[in-house]
Amino acid sequence: MVESKIYPRRRGFYVKMKLFHHKNGGRAQEQSFFIKYYKWVLSLTLSLYLFTSYYITHNHEPPLITKTHLPNPIFKLASRALIESSHDTFLHQVQENQVLKVFVYDLPSKYNVDWTTNERCSNHLFASEVAIHRALMNSTYRTFDPLAADFFFVPVYVSCNFSTINGFPAIGHARSLIASAVAFISSHYPFWNRTNGSDHVFVASHDFASCFRTMEDVAIADGVPSFLKNSIILQTFGVNYKHPCQDVEHVVIPPYISPVSVRGTLEKLPVTGRRDIFAFFRGKMEVNPKNVSGRYYSKKVRTMIWRKFNGDRRFYLQRHRFAGYQSEIARSVFCLCPLGWAPWSPRLVESVALGCVPVIIADGIRLPFPTAVNWAEISITVAEKDIGKLGEILEHVAASNLSTIQKNLWDPRNRRALLFHDQLEEGDATWQVVHALSEKLDRSYRRSRVSKQ
C-alpha cells in the first residue's frame, strides 16, 4: 500500500512515499528494486505535471502594458524603430525629389503652334523656343501634375513673325504677346501668383533676349519687362559685364541649328575629312558699316575684316547667301565668328557641329553651357582691337597647337551639347537646359515646402 503526502513548496511540489515491504528473501529484494524505480518515475511525472500547470496558469495571458508603463529597454527599441521607419520614408521622398519636374502650360494655340504654319518658324536661328517646347512635351522631365512641378514652362513663340519686307523676324509684338500669356496663366492657374513667376521659365532666343528688342540702344533703354523680372529666361544673349538685358535670372543657350541639316552635311563631309579652306566667313559684311539708321553694324568689326583680308588668299570671305553654306564650313580649318548686332552668332554652333575651329571676335561674350563645352580648348578668341593681326594669329595657331584644338573640338559631346532635338536626348541642348535649371532649385516652390517640412 502506498501512502502519499503532498507538501507545498515555493515553486512546485514533491512527493513523500512510504512502502510496506514484504519480508520474503529474493522476492523482497526484487520488489524493492521495482518499487524504487516506480517511485522515481512517479515522482518525476508528478513534478513535471505540477510545474507545467503552474507555468501555464501564471503565463498564458500576459498582462497588458500601456505605453506609459512600458519598461525602458522595450520603449527605446520601439522609439528607434519608429525613427528608422520615418527616416526611410523621408529618404524615399528625397530620392523621388531628385528628379526635376517641369509643368508645360497648355496655352491657346495663338501663343505658339499657330505660328508654325510658316515652316521657317521651326528651323530658323531663333527656333530654340519651338525646339525646347517640343522636347519638353515628350520628355520624362515633364509632369502633368502642376503640384509636383519644380518649374513651369510658358511656351510663347515670339520670333516667328517674319517681316514681309526683308524676311527677318520682327519682334515688335513680343512684349504684348508675352504679357497676354502671363495674364492668361495668372487668371486660369494659381501658380504664377504664389511666387510672382519666380519658378516660371520663358525663352528669349533673339538678339537682345529678355529685353525683346533688336537694337541694343533701344534694348538698354527699355530693359527687361517688369512682369518678367522675377522669372527665368533662357536666352541667346550673354555678356560677362553688367547689362540691362541680363538683369534677370537667366541661362545662356545656343541659337538653333537644325540637327538634320548638320547630320546631312557630315554624311558627305565628315569632321576628319580634308579641309582646303584656311579661314572662312560668309555673311553680312558692310562696305560702309553705318546703316540707314545711323548705327554701326558689328561695331565696324566685319567691315574691317572685309577691308583687311578680302584680297588675302588665306581668307575665303563671301557676303552673299549660298545654299551649300554648311559644306563650306565643313571644308574650313578656321571659321570666323564676329559679332553682328548682338555678340552671339549661329556660326558658333555651326562651326563646332561641323568641326571647324571657331574664331570668336566679340568682346565680353558669354558662351552657352560652359560646363559641357570647354570653349577655351576648342576655339580661339581674338579681341576686336586685334582684327588687323588676325592673319598672324591664325598662322601661329596652325603652326603650334592646331591638332590639339581639333582633337578636342571633334569630340561628339560638344556637337551634341549645342544642338536641339524634337525628342530630348541625353547631353543635348535641351538636356543642358534642364541641367542648368536643376542648379536653380532654390526657386522651386515645391522644394521649398519640402525643406520646411
Salt bridges, closest charged atoms under 4 A:
GLU3 OE2 - LYS5 NZ 3.93
GLU61 OE2 - HIS60 NE2 3.93
GLU84 OE2 - ARG80 NE 3.13
GLU96 OE2 - HIS92 NE2 3.21
ASP150 OD1 - ARG446 NH2 3.20
ASP150 OD1 - ARG447 NE 2.69
ASP199 OD1 - HIS200 ND1 2.91
GLU216 OE2 - HIS243 NE2 2.87
ASP217 OD2 - ARG295 NE 3.27
ASP222 OD2 - ARG213 NE 2.74
GLU249 OE2 - LYS440 NZ 2.54
GLU249 OE1 - ARG443 NH2 3.90
ASP276 OD2 - ARG274 NH1 3.74
ASP276 OD2 - ARG331 NH2 3.10
GLU286 OE2 - LYS284 NZ 3.52
ASP312 OD2 - ARG314 NH2 2.65
GLU328 OE2 - ARG282 NH2 2.85
ASP386 OD1 - LYS385 NZ 3.35
GLU395 OE2 - ARG314 NH1 3.41
ASP411 OD2 - ARG413 NH2 2.68
ASP422 OD2 - ARG134 NH1 3.80
GLU425 OE2 - HIS421 NE2 3.97
ASP428 OD2 - HIS421 ND1 3.10
GLU439 OE2 - HIS435 NE2 3.54
